[in-house]
C-alpha cells in the first residue's frame, strides 16, 4: 500500500471507531451504570481490606468513566474575588471567597470555606 492510501485507511478506521463510541445508546450507558453498581456492591461487601477496597472502587469508577466517554473535562475559572484560579471538573461549583495562607516556603490560596483537615 502506498503511504497516502495507508493514511486514509487508518483515518477511516479511527473515524469509524470514534463514531461508534459516540453513538452509544441509552441502554449501553444504563448497562454500564448497572455494572458499576454491581462492582461497587462487591467492593463494599466487607470482604476486602481497605487498600484493595479503595482500588476496587477506583477501578469501578474508571470503567464507568470509560463507558461514558471519559472523565469530565476540567474547567479553569476565577473566584469571584479574582484572587485565585480554580481548576474543577465540569459542573462543579467555584468556591466563593479565598484565604491566603503564607509560610516561609510558599503562599497558598485556599477556599475560605474549605473543610478543615
Secondary structure, DSSP 8 states (H G I E B T S, - for coil): --HHHHHHHHHHHHHHHHHHHHT--HHHHHHHHHHHHHHHHHHTTS-S-HHHHHHHHHHHHHHHHHHHTSS--EEEEE-TTSS-EEEEETT----S-EEEEE-SS-EEEEETT----
